[in-house]
């Protein structure tokens, strides 16, 4: 699996920024995937206030592997 991560280089077209669309598309096929599990009341977060379902997703784990 190839994951494009632009956190250090500040590349805004990385996969973590596209992840919300992956959730929306997946939710259209699999109804148990819900966007509100990944987006908090404050918006789409990938910082210390990230939601547990987002933090446990494969995309998040691969994007932030060995960066913290």
N, CA, C and O atoms as a MOPAC input file, in Angstrom:
PM7 MOZYME 1SCF
protein

 N      0.84100 1    -1.15700 1     0.00000 1
 C      0.00000 1     0.00000 1     0.00000 1
 C      0.89300 1     1.22800 1     0.00000 1
 O      1.84800 1     1.32100 1     0.77000 1
 N      0.56900 1     2.16200 1    -0.86900 1
 C      1.29100 1     3.42000 1    -0.94400 1
 C      0.41900 1     4.51200 1    -0.35500 1
 O     -0.72900 1     4.68500 1    -0.76300 1
 N      0.96200 1     5.24600 1     0.60000 1
 C      0.25300 1     6.36100 1     1.21800 1
 C      1.09000 1     7.61200 1     1.00400 1
 O      2.26900 1     7.65000 1     1.35600 1
 N      0.47200 1     8.63000 1     0.42500 1
 C      1.14700 1     9.90600 1     0.22400 1
 C      0.87700 1    10.76100 1     1.45800 1
 O     -0.26800 1    11.11800 1     1.73600 1
 N      1.93300 1    11.08500 1     2.19100 1
 C      1.80500 1    11.88000 1     3.41000 1
 C      2.64000 1    13.14000 1     3.25300 1
 O      3.83800 1    13.06000 1     2.98100 1
 N      2.02700 1    14.29000 1     3.42000 1
 C      2.73600 1    15.54600 1     3.23300 1
 C      2.88100 1    16.36700 1     4.47700 1
 O      3.04300 1    17.58400 1     4.38800 1
 N      2.83000 1    15.75100 1     5.64300 1
 C      2.87900 1    16.48900 1     6.89500 1
 C      4.14400 1    17.28000 1     7.10400 1
 O      4.08500 1    18.44000 1     7.51400 1
 N      5.27700 1    16.69100 1     6.83700 1
 C      6.54300 1    17.37900 1     7.06500 1
 C      6.81100 1    18.39000 1     5.95600 1
 O      7.29600 1    19.48900 1     6.22300 1
 N      6.49600 1    18.02600 1     4.71600 1
 C      6.72500 1    18.93000 1     3.59300 1
 C      5.55100 1    19.87700 1     3.34100 1
 O      5.61500 1    20.73900 1     2.46600 1
 N      4.47800 1    19.70700 1     4.11800 1
 C      3.26800 1    20.53300 1     4.00700 1
 C      2.58600 1    20.40600 1     2.64500 1
 O      2.03400 1    21.37700 1     2.12700 1
 N      2.62800 1    19.20400 1     2.07100 1
 C      1.95500 1    18.92500 1     0.80400 1
 C      0.47300 1    18.72700 1     1.10200 1
 O      0.09400 1    17.75700 1     1.75900 1
 N     -0.36400 1    19.63900 1     0.62300 1
 C     -1.78300 1    19.61400 1     0.98600 1
 C     -2.59200 1    18.60600 1     0.18400 1
 O     -3.76300 1    18.39500 1     0.49900 1
 N     -2.03500 1    17.98900 1    -0.81700 1
 C     -2.76200 1    17.00800 1    -1.61600 1
 C     -2.52000 1    15.58600 1    -1.16300 1
 O     -2.70800 1    14.65000 1    -1.94000 1
 N     -2.10600 1    15.40400 1     0.08200 1
 C     -1.80900 1    14.05400 1     0.55600 1
 C     -3.08500 1    13.26200 1     0.81800 1
 O     -4.19000 1    13.80100 1     0.74900 1
 N     -2.91900 1    11.98800 1     1.11700 1
 C     -4.06400 1    11.08800 1     1.27400 1
 C     -4.88600 1    11.35700 1     2.52100 1
 O     -6.08700 1    11.09000 1     2.52200 1
 N     -4.29500 1    11.86800 1     3.56600 1
 C     -5.05800 1    12.12900 1     4.78800 1
 C     -6.07400 1    13.25500 1     4.54200 1
 O     -7.12900 1    13.28000 1     5.17600 1
 N     -5.77100 1    14.17000 1     3.64100 1
 C     -6.72400 1    15.22400 1     3.29400 1
 C     -7.86200 1    14.70400 1     2.41700 1
 O     -8.94100 1    15.29500 1     2.38700 1
 N     -7.62700 1    13.61600 1     1.71300 1
 C     -8.65400 1    12.99900 1     0.87900 1
 C     -9.45400 1    11.94200 1     1.63400 1
 O    -10.41300 1    11.38700 1     1.09800 1
 N     -9.06900 1    11.66700 1     2.85800 1
 C     -9.65900 1    10.56400 1     3.61000 1
 C    -11.15000 1    10.75000 1     3.86000 1
 O    -11.89900 1     9.77400 1     3.87100 1
 N    -11.58300 1    11.96700 1     4.05800 1
 C    -13.00500 1    12.21500 1     4.29700 1
 C    -13.84500 1    11.76300 1     3.10200 1
 O    -14.94500 1    11.24000 1     3.28500 1
 N    -13.34400 1    11.95600 1     1.89600 1
 C    -14.06800 1    11.47400 1     0.71500 1
 C    -14.06300 1     9.95300 1     0.66300 1
 O    -15.03200 1     9.35000 1     0.20200 1
 N    -13.00500 1     9.33400 1     1.12300 1
 C    -12.97200 1     7.86900 1     1.18500 1
 C    -14.03600 1     7.36200 1     2.15300 1
 O    -14.68200 1     6.34600 1     1.89600 1
 N    -14.21500 1     8.06400 1     3.25600 1
 C    -15.24500 1     7.70500 1     4.23100 1
 C    -16.63300 1     7.89200 1     3.61700 1
 O    -17.50200 1     7.03800 1     3.78900 1
 N    -16.84500 1     8.98000 1     2.91600 1
 C    -18.15000 1     9.23800 1     2.28900 1
 C    -18.47300 1     8.18800 1     1.23500 1
 O    -19.60200 1     7.70100 1     1.17500 1
 N    -17.51200 1     7.83800 1     0.41400 1
 C    -17.73600 1     6.82600 1    -0.61900 1
 C    -17.97700 1     5.46700 1     0.03000 1
 O    -18.87500 1     4.72900 1    -0.37700 1
 N    -17.18200 1     5.14200 1     1.03200 1
 C    -17.37600 1     3.87800 1     1.74100 1
 C    -18.72100 1     3.81100 1     2.43600 1
 O    -19.34600 1     2.75100 1     2.48000 1
 N    -19.17400 1     4.93600 1     2.98200 1
 C    -20.47600 1     4.98300 1     3.64100 1
 C    -21.62400 1     4.78700 1     2.67400 1
 O    -22.69400 1     4.32400 1     3.07100 1
 N    -21.42100 1     5.13300 1     1.40900 1
 C    -22.44300 1     4.89900 1     0.40000 1
 C    -22.60800 1     3.43100 1     0.07200 1
 O    -23.68900 1     2.99700 1    -0.32300 1
 N    -21.54400 1     2.66700 1     0.23500 1
 C    -21.57800 1     1.23900 1    -0.05000 1
 C    -21.87400 1     0.44000 1     1.22000 1
 O    -22.64900 1    -0.51600 1     1.19400 1
 N    -21.25300 1     0.83800 1     2.32400 1
 C    -21.40900 1     0.15100 1     3.59800 1
 C    -22.03700 1     1.11800 1     4.60000 1
 O    -21.33600 1     1.98600 1     5.12200 1
 N    -23.31800 1     1.00000 1     4.88300 1
 C    -24.01900 1     1.96600 1     5.74000 1
 C    -23.49600 1     2.06900 1     7.17700 1
 O    -23.77400 1     3.05900 1     7.85400 1
 N    -22.75300 1     1.08200 1     7.65300 1
 C    -22.23200 1     1.16600 1     9.02000 1
 C    -21.06000 1     2.14800 1     9.13400 1
 O    -20.66900 1     2.50400 1    10.24600 1
 N    -20.49300 1     2.59100 1     8.00600 1
 C    -19.45000 1     3.61100 1     8.01800 1
 C    -20.13200 1     4.97100 1     8.00600 1
 O    -20.82100 1     5.31600 1     7.04500 1
 N    -19.94400 1     5.73700 1     9.06100 1
 C    -20.62800 1     7.02000 1     9.20600 1
 C    -19.60700 1     8.15300 1     9.29800 1
 O    -18.61100 1     8.05800 1    10.01500 1
 N    -19.87500 1     9.21000 1     8.56500 1
 C    -18.96200 1    10.35600 1     8.52800 1
 C    -18.78600 1    10.98700 1     9.89700 1
 O    -17.69100 1    11.44500 1    10.22300 1
 N    -19.83200 1    11.02300 1    10.70300 1
 C    -19.73900 1    11.66400 1    12.01800 1
 C    -18.81300 1    10.91400 1    12.98200 1
 O    -18.44500 1    11.45200 1    14.02700 1
 N    -18.43200 1     9.67500 1    12.64100 1
 C    -17.45100 1     8.95700 1    13.44600 1
 C    -16.03200 1     9.47400 1    13.21200 1
 O    -15.13200 1     9.21300 1    14.01000 1
 N    -15.83800 1    10.20100 1    12.12400 1
 C    -14.52000 1    10.68700 1    11.74100 1
 C    -14.38700 1    12.20800 1    11.80600 1
 O    -13.27500 1    12.73500 1    11.80800 1
 N    -15.51400 1    12.90800 1    11.85900 1
 C    -15.50400 1    14.36900 1    11.88600 1
 C    -16.16700 1    14.82500 1    13.18000 1
 O    -17.31200 1    14.46500 1    13.45400 1
 N    -15.46000 1    15.60800 1    13.96600 1
 C    -16.01100 1    16.09200 1    15.23600 1
 C    -16.86400 1    17.33300 1    15.01000 1
 O    -17.01300 1    17.79300 1    13.87800 1
 N    -17.41300 1    17.86200 1    16.07100 1
 C    -18.21200 1    19.09000 1    15.96700 1
 C    -17.35700 1    20.28400 1    15.56700 1
 O    -17.88300 1    21.31000 1    15.13700 1
 N    -16.05000 1    20.15600 1    15.70600 1
 C    -15.12300 1    21.23300 1    15.34000 1
 C    -14.53200 1    21.03100 1    13.95000 1
 O    -13.68300 1    21.81400 1    13.52400 1
 N    -14.96200 1    20.00400 1    13.24200 1
 C    -14.48900 1    19.75500 1    11.88700 1
 C    -13.58400 1    18.54200 1    11.81100 1
 O    -13.49400 1    17.73900 1    12.73900 1
 N    -12.92900 1    18.44000 1    10.69500 1
 C    -12.03500 1    17.32700 1    10.38300 1
 C    -10.70400 1    17.55700 1    11.08700 1
 O     -9.97700 1    18.49000 1    10.74700 1
 N    -10.37900 1    16.71400 1    12.06600 1
 C     -9.18100 1    16.92500 1    12.88200 1
 C     -8.20700 1    15.76500 1    12.73900 1
 O     -8.61800 1    14.60600 1    12.69700 1
 N     -6.92900 1    16.07300 1    12.66500 1
 C     -5.88600 1    15.05400 1    12.67900 1
 C     -4.81300 1    15.39700 1    13.71100 1
 O     -3.70500 1    14.86200 1    13.67000 1
 N     -5.15400 1    16.29400 1    14.63500 1
 C     -4.19900 1    16.68400 1    15.67400 1
 C     -4.48800 1    15.90400 1    16.95500 1
 O     -4.98900 1    14.78200 1    16.88600 1
 N     -4.19200 1    16.45800 1    18.09200 1
 C     -4.38500 1    15.75300 1    19.36200 1
 C     -5.86400 1    15.55200 1    19.70800 1
 O     -6.18300 1    14.74200 1    20.57900 1
 N     -6.77200 1    16.27400 1    19.04200 1
 C     -8.21200 1    16.13500 1    19.29700 1
 C     -8.88700 1    15.20400 1    18.28900 1
 O    -10.09900 1    15.27800 1    18.08700 1
 N     -8.11000 1    14.33900 1    17.66700 1
 C     -8.65800 1    13.41400 1    16.66700 1
 C     -9.61900 1    12.42100 1    17.34000 1
 O     -9.40200 1    12.00100 1    18.47600 1
 N    -10.66300 1    12.06500 1    16.62700 1
 C    -11.63700 1    11.11500 1    17.16300 1
 C    -11.05900 1     9.69800 1    17.17300 1
 O    -10.21400 1     9.37400 1    16.33800 1
 N    -11.50300 1     8.85200 1    18.10500 1
 C    -10.94600 1     7.49700 1    18.21200 1
 C    -11.08000 1     6.65600 1    16.94100 1
 O    -10.15600 1     5.91700 1    16.60000 1
 N    -12.19800 1     6.75100 1    16.23900 1
 C    -12.35600 1     5.95500 1    15.01700 1
 C    -11.38000 1     6.40600 1    13.93300 1
 O    -10.89100 1     5.58600 1    13.15500 1
 N    -11.09900 1     7.69300 1    13.88000 1
 C    -10.11600 1     8.20000 1    12.92600 1
 C     -8.72000 1     7.74500 1    13.31900 1
 O     -7.93100 1     7.33300 1    12.46800 1
 N     -8.42000 1     7.82000 1    14.60100 1
 C     -7.09700 1     7.42800 1    15.08700 1
 C     -6.82400 1     5.94300 1    14.87000 1
 O     -5.67400 1     5.53700 1    14.70400 1
 N     -7.87200 1     5.14300 1    14.87300 1
 C     -7.71800 1     3.70300 1    14.67300 1
 C     -7.81100 1     3.28700 1    13.20600 1
 O     -7.69800 1     2.10000 1    12.90000 1
 N     -8.01100 1     4.22700 1    12.30500 1
 C     -8.11400 1     3.87900 1    10.88600 1
 C     -6.72900 1     3.58200 1    10.30500 1
 O     -5.71600 1     4.10700 1    10.76700 1
 N     -6.71700 1     2.74500 1     9.30400 1
 C     -5.45500 1     2.36400 1     8.67200 1
 C     -4.78200 1     3.56600 1     8.01200 1
 O     -3.55900 1     3.69400 1     8.07100 1
 N     -5.55800 1     4.44100 1     7.38800 1
 C     -4.99000 1     5.61500 1     6.71900 1
 C     -4.27400 1     6.52000 1     7.72300 1
 O     -3.16700 1     6.98500 1     7.45300 1
 N     -4.88300 1     6.76900 1     8.85800 1
 C     -4.27000 1     7.60800 1     9.88400 1
 C     -3.00000 1     6.94700 1    10.41600 1
 O     -1.96700 1     7.60000 1    10.56300 1
 N     -3.08300 1     5.66600 1    10.69900 1
 C     -1.91400 1     4.96300 1    11.24500 1
 C     -0.74900 1     4.94900 1    10.27500 1
 O      0.39800 1     5.14200 1    10.67800 1
 N     -1.03400 1     4.72000 1     8.98800 1
 C      0.05000 1     4.70400 1     8.00700 1
 C      0.59500 1     6.09900 1     7.74700 1
 O      1.79400 1     6.25900 1     7.51600 1
 N     -0.25100 1     7.09700 1     7.78000 1
 C      0.20700 1     8.46200 1     7.54200 1
 C      1.11300 1     8.96300 1     8.66000 1
 O      2.08200 1     9.67600 1     8.39800 1
 N      0.81400 1     8.60500 1     9.88100 1
 C      1.57700 1     9.11000 1    11.02300 1
 C      2.52300 1     8.08000 1    11.62000 1
 O      2.99600 1     8.25800 1    12.74300 1
 N      2.80400 1     7.02200 1    10.89900 1
 C      3.72400 1     5.99500 1    11.38100 1
 C      5.12300 1     6.59200 1    11.53600 1
 O      5.70500 1     7.11200 1    10.58400 1
 N      5.63800 1     6.50600 1    12.74100 1
 C      6.98800 1     6.99500 1    13.08900 1
 C      7.18200 1     8.48800 1    12.90300 1
 O      8.30100 1     8.93100 1    12.64500 1
 N      6.13200 1     9.26700 1    13.02500 1
 C      6.29800 1    10.71900 1    12.91900 1
 C      6.17700 1    11.42100 1    14.25500 1
 O      6.55000 1    12.59000 1    14.35400 1
 N      5.67800 1    10.76800 1    15.27600 1
 C      5.49600 1    11.41500 1    16.57200 1
 C      6.56600 1    11.02500 1    17.51600 1
 O      6.57400 1    11.47600 1    18.66100 1

